[in-house]
Amino acid sequence: MSDTIDPPTREEPALPGNEHELEPKPDFMPRYPGSGRLKDKVAIVTGSDSGIGRAVAVLFAREGADVAILYLNEHEDAQDTKKAVEAEGRRAICIPGDLGDRDFCFKATQQVVDTFGRLDILVNNAGEQHPDEKIEDITEQQLRRTFQTNIFSMFFMVQAAMPHLKEGAAIVNCTSETMYKGAPILLDYSATKGAITAFTRSLAKNLVEQGIRVNGVAPGPIWTPLNPFGGQPADKIPEFGKSTPMKRPGQPNEVAPSFLFLACEDSSYMTGQVLHPDGGNTTSS
């Protein structure tokens, strides 16, 4: 790990959380047969050990892609994702490490290319959040760490991927409904998601002449390990997602198709756009 990066904050020691310990289990399996929309493509999906990232990895595999599973330290979850990808008949590798470390991002990306021979899709999904009722409670370490994980990592991963991405490649970044609605107890997290949306739109224009599309997905409240393992106050979990117009949290396999659409040729005339699988939340604000 580089000396220039901040170590993980221990303010919520259960984070990032383990899906195999979560009850009820999130729904991550694809809901429909594959149609070869990513046949023989290679994708990196960050944070794909669990949650939305796992659902994206398995759906991409069902559609024909080999997948690199980048994650922090949830080894059992990552192996479960690998098995699910392989059950779809595709190859997978697990690469643990800190995406806030630029050196790791470059080494991991090179490992993917060395293993699979190419790189076609980059999904920047990994993120962290730490709830605080007051802005005064946000420590300098937490602030630096949240930006490092949520937005610095995207710069690093794109920089690492660029030598390998060809015309027709796709980058999909995970932003959040909090960028649009705000979140009073997630000030630093929401700020990073605003940065991600601006980064997505700007990078789309930067890369359009190279034939590389860049889009984003802004999920609402989705049932993943992130919130129940410390990303939200414990007393708020029983009501998690119930304030949406659909009156429930979403499942990871309800978000993954947005990533698939933006990664495949179905969205060939779209760049700099953001999709909103959020139960109607942003339309009701």
Disulfide bonds with the S-S distance in Angstrom:
none
